[in-house]
Amino acid sequence: MNRPKVTVDEDEPKRDAKGASEASRDAVADTASTQQKAGARPLEAAEAWLHKTFPGHENAVLCGFLGLIVAILLFAIGFWATLLVALCVTIGVAIGQMLDGDPKIISFFRGLMGPKDDGR
């Protein structure tokens, strides 16, 4: 049984001194620029995606996702363990805000537990 041989008459891709082809260098450059854009501000990229995909409903989507995570935690580890996870996350965020110089959570709780000024 004679099979025809397949030949491709294409020029070998041009390579630089290190042996990399132009196409591979371009792909690496595109990937690096994309990672640089996304890596610089990943939250801004996610926010832009949310705004573009769900215009006017960004908070509903985020809260729905948060509700899904809480539901999965409740079923997987139980009520009290889920509360402990939420408390640990809140404490971690509060410490991070203190280190950043913007203690919003601590200010919130100080406002709740601080002295009441009735204006008398």
PEQUI-V198866 format. One record per backbone hydrogen bond with DSSP energy under -1.0 kcal/mol. NH is the residue of the N-H (numbers start at 0). CO is the residue of the C=O. Records with the same first field share a line. If there is no record, write none. Layout:
NH=CO ; CO
This chain:
9=7
15=19
18=15
21=13
24=20
25=21
26=22
27=23
28=24
29=25
30=26
31=27
32=28
33=29
34=30
35=31
36=32
37=33
38=34
39=35
40=36
44=40
45=41
46=42
47=43
48=44
49=45
50=46
51=47
52=48
53=49
56=53
60=56
61=57
62=58
63=59
64=60
65=61
66=62
67=63
68=64
69=65
70=66
71=67
72=68
73=69
74=70
75=71
76=72
77=73
81=77
82=78
83=79
84=80
85=81
86=82
87=83
88=84
89=85
90=86
91=87
92=88
93=89
94=90
95=91
96=92
97=93
98=94
99=95
101=96
103=101
106=102
107=103
108=104
109=105
110=106
111=107
112=108
113=109
